[in-house]
Amino acid sequence: NSVALPATLETIGDAGLAFLTRVSSITIPANVSYIGESAFASMPSLKSVTFTSTSSVPILYGTNIFDITVDDVKIYVQTPVYNMYVNDQFFKYYKRFIVAA
């Protein structure tokens, strides 16, 4: 099951999408500028998260945003911002999962 969040969404709160156990992919709109603690926690079916922004990186609150425990989860980011993501103070914890789209 895929989830494409609304283009008007700006914030994903703490545990905002947590426990959606059947969701395998999520598309994050470019307007999202903040993602709260454990926003994607306890999502065992999650295989991909795609960020659509080509100009910015959302602020993450904490280091347990994705609760990634398996190696086959991918975080897709747009090529123009790839370096911004892998060098970001919070996204750097997920560096091995980040792929340029």
Backbone bond lengths (Angstrom), bond angles and torsions (degrees), N, CA, C in turn:
res aa  C-N    CA-C-N  psi(-1)  N-CA   C-N-CA  omega(-1)  CA-C   N-CA-C  phi
1 N - - - 1.452 - - 1.514 109.95 -
2 S 1.297 115.92 131.73 1.462 122.33 179.71 1.521 110.34 -107.38
3 V 1.329 115.02 146.05 1.456 120.96 177.09 1.525 107.63 -126.60
4 A 1.320 116.63 124.16 1.457 122.52 172.42 1.520 106.44 -110.27
5 L 1.304 115.97 112.30 1.462 120.37 -178.09 1.528 110.05 -71.64
6 P 1.333 117.95 151.89 1.469 121.24 -177.22 1.526 112.51 -60.75
7 A 1.313 116.56 142.27 1.467 122.47 -178.42 1.526 112.24 -60.46
8 T 1.314 117.68 -23.71 1.467 121.24 -178.53 1.528 113.44 -83.86
9 L 1.319 117.40 -7.99 1.473 121.78 -178.33 1.521 110.43 -65.61
10 E 1.330 116.98 133.09 1.463 121.83 -179.78 1.518 113.58 -115.33
11 T 1.332 117.26 -24.42 1.463 121.69 -175.75 1.516 109.82 -138.34
12 I 1.329 115.33 139.45 1.464 121.51 170.15 1.526 104.90 -114.58
13 G 1.308 116.79 113.75 1.461 121.54 -174.19 1.518 113.89 -73.97
14 D 1.331 115.08 175.80 1.456 121.66 177.32 1.528 109.48 -53.85
15 A 1.324 116.64 129.00 1.466 123.52 -179.33 1.530 112.39 54.66
16 G 1.327 116.01 27.53 1.458 122.00 -174.36 1.517 115.45 -57.10
17 L 1.307 117.59 -35.29 1.461 121.04 179.25 1.533 111.09 -123.45
18 A 1.293 116.95 10.18 1.461 121.14 -177.54 1.527 111.53 -60.49
19 F 1.305 114.59 150.00 1.466 124.02 175.14 1.529 114.11 70.93
20 L 1.322 117.57 16.39 1.458 119.69 171.86 1.529 106.25 -85.02
21 T 1.294 115.37 82.81 1.461 121.88 -166.61 1.524 115.12 -68.75
22 R 1.317 118.39 -18.68 1.470 120.35 -177.91 1.527 113.98 -101.82
23 V 1.315 117.36 -2.10 1.460 120.94 -178.94 1.528 109.38 -78.83
24 S 1.342 115.83 126.63 1.460 120.07 -179.24 1.531 113.08 -104.00
25 S 1.326 117.12 -23.23 1.461 119.22 177.57 1.527 110.93 -147.31
26 I 1.335 114.04 146.80 1.460 121.29 -179.12 1.526 108.03 -133.03
27 T 1.321 115.93 136.27 1.456 121.27 173.63 1.523 108.21 -110.66
28 I 1.333 114.72 122.85 1.463 122.44 -177.79 1.532 108.59 -98.01
29 P 1.336 118.11 121.68 1.468 119.92 -178.63 1.527 112.51 -68.52
30 A 1.320 115.11 158.91 1.462 122.01 -177.08 1.520 113.31 -61.59
31 N 1.330 118.61 -25.69 1.460 121.42 -177.51 1.528 114.12 -74.78
32 V 1.314 118.54 -13.64 1.467 120.07 -178.54 1.527 109.07 -68.92
33 S 1.328 114.76 120.52 1.462 120.01 -178.21 1.526 112.94 -114.30
34 Y 1.329 117.41 -6.84 1.464 121.51 -177.55 1.524 109.42 -147.85
35 I 1.338 115.47 135.46 1.468 121.51 176.04 1.520 107.53 -129.08
36 G 1.325 116.35 124.78 1.454 122.14 -175.25 1.531 114.49 -81.02
37 E 1.302 114.63 168.24 1.469 124.15 179.45 1.529 110.60 -52.93
38 S 1.311 115.97 134.38 1.471 123.93 176.02 1.529 113.49 56.23
39 A 1.320 116.82 28.84 1.462 121.22 -176.81 1.524 112.77 -56.68
40 F 1.341 116.92 -34.06 1.462 120.86 -177.79 1.527 111.02 -119.65
41 A 1.304 117.93 29.53 1.461 122.12 -177.16 1.526 111.84 -73.72
42 S 1.304 115.91 152.99 1.469 123.12 175.41 1.528 112.53 54.57
43 M 1.317 114.30 50.69 1.467 121.40 176.32 1.530 107.63 -121.59
44 P 1.328 117.87 78.10 1.467 121.16 -172.10 1.520 115.22 -63.28
45 S 1.319 118.95 -21.67 1.469 121.25 -179.31 1.525 112.79 -90.63
46 L 1.332 117.32 -6.68 1.459 121.16 -175.10 1.532 110.97 -64.91
47 K 1.336 115.55 123.99 1.467 121.71 179.63 1.521 112.16 -117.75
48 S 1.339 117.42 -24.49 1.462 118.66 -179.93 1.520 112.05 -151.39
49 V 1.337 113.39 144.70 1.455 122.33 173.44 1.524 105.21 -129.01
50 T 1.318 116.41 125.08 1.461 120.66 -178.28 1.521 110.03 -114.87
51 F 1.330 115.37 122.52 1.460 122.06 175.62 1.523 107.51 -97.11
52 T 1.324 117.15 128.74 1.462 120.60 -173.59 1.525 115.04 -95.91
53 S 1.318 118.02 -10.92 1.459 119.84 -178.03 1.527 111.39 -65.54
54 T 1.337 115.57 138.04 1.460 121.03 176.09 1.526 111.96 -107.06
55 S 1.347 116.17 7.15 1.461 118.25 -175.71 1.520 115.87 -134.69
56 S 1.339 118.45 -10.82 1.461 118.20 -177.05 1.525 111.58 -152.15
57 V 1.326 114.30 166.36 1.462 123.09 178.73 1.521 107.44 -117.58
58 P 1.340 118.68 129.78 1.468 118.30 178.75 1.521 111.73 -67.06
59 I 1.312 115.76 151.75 1.454 121.35 175.39 1.524 107.70 -78.24
60 L 1.322 116.23 130.60 1.464 121.34 176.69 1.512 108.70 -102.21
61 Y 1.313 116.12 139.20 1.454 119.65 175.58 1.523 107.62 -101.08
62 G 1.306 116.43 102.68 1.456 121.24 179.02 1.516 112.40 94.10
63 T 1.322 115.92 -178.38 1.456 121.21 -176.68 1.520 112.55 -114.17
64 N 1.305 117.90 7.63 1.462 121.44 -178.65 1.528 110.20 -114.01
65 I 1.304 116.15 42.87 1.464 120.74 -176.12 1.523 111.14 -70.77
66 F 1.324 115.92 -49.37 1.456 120.46 -173.10 1.519 114.34 -96.40
67 D 1.318 119.18 -19.82 1.464 121.08 -179.32 1.530 109.72 54.16
68 I 1.331 115.92 43.92 1.462 120.92 -177.67 1.517 109.74 -75.91
69 T 1.317 114.83 125.65 1.459 119.81 179.96 1.521 112.77 -126.38
70 V 1.325 117.08 -5.04 1.464 120.26 179.06 1.519 109.90 -125.16
71 D 1.326 116.66 152.75 1.457 121.32 -174.74 1.511 115.14 -78.92
72 D 1.322 118.65 -10.97 1.457 117.98 -175.87 1.529 113.97 -92.20
73 V 1.312 118.28 6.75 1.461 121.17 174.34 1.525 107.96 -80.82
74 K 1.327 116.12 135.15 1.459 121.05 178.76 1.528 109.63 -121.63
75 I 1.323 115.02 140.59 1.455 121.95 174.15 1.524 105.58 -110.96
76 Y 1.328 115.67 106.81 1.459 120.89 -178.39 1.517 109.79 -90.22
77 V 1.335 115.39 129.56 1.458 121.58 177.20 1.521 108.12 -127.85
78 Q 1.308 116.00 156.96 1.455 120.34 -179.24 1.528 110.12 -71.87
79 T 1.312 116.62 140.70 1.462 122.35 -175.57 1.529 113.72 -50.87
80 P 1.352 119.70 -42.87 1.473 118.87 -178.53 1.533 114.40 -60.48
81 V 1.323 117.88 -22.09 1.469 120.12 -177.54 1.531 112.95 -114.20
82 Y 1.314 117.42 8.80 1.472 120.67 -178.44 1.528 111.84 -53.11
83 N 1.313 117.68 -50.81 1.470 120.48 -178.45 1.520 111.80 -63.42
84 M 1.320 116.93 -33.64 1.464 120.09 177.11 1.529 110.05 -62.56
85 Y 1.323 117.30 -41.18 1.461 121.15 -179.84 1.524 111.90 -67.63
86 V 1.325 117.88 -50.52 1.464 119.58 -175.17 1.526 112.69 -68.86
87 N 1.328 117.40 -19.26 1.464 120.87 177.97 1.525 113.62 -102.95
88 D 1.319 117.08 -2.25 1.463 121.42 -179.75 1.527 110.18 -65.27
89 Q 1.330 116.37 144.76 1.466 120.86 -176.31 1.524 113.79 -59.97
90 F 1.318 118.33 -26.44 1.464 120.53 178.92 1.521 112.64 -105.56
91 F 1.319 117.92 -41.52 1.462 120.21 179.99 1.524 111.96 -66.21
92 K 1.325 118.22 -21.13 1.467 119.81 -179.30 1.525 111.50 -58.73
93 Y 1.318 117.84 -24.36 1.470 120.55 177.77 1.525 111.81 -68.33
94 Y 1.328 116.45 -18.42 1.464 122.34 -179.15 1.518 111.29 -110.56
95 K 1.317 117.19 16.93 1.455 122.85 -172.89 1.532 112.58 -52.48
96 R 1.299 118.36 -41.60 1.469 120.01 -177.03 1.523 113.45 -69.99
97 F 1.330 116.96 -11.85 1.468 121.32 179.41 1.532 112.15 -99.04
98 I 1.345 116.95 -11.98 1.468 121.00 -173.22 1.524 110.86 -84.01
99 V 1.330 114.50 131.41 1.470 122.33 -178.69 1.525 108.27 -130.85
100 A 1.331 116.71 136.94 1.472 119.79 174.76 1.518 109.47 -73.40
101 A 1.321 115.54 131.45 1.476 120.21 -178.68 1.508 111.12 -92.48
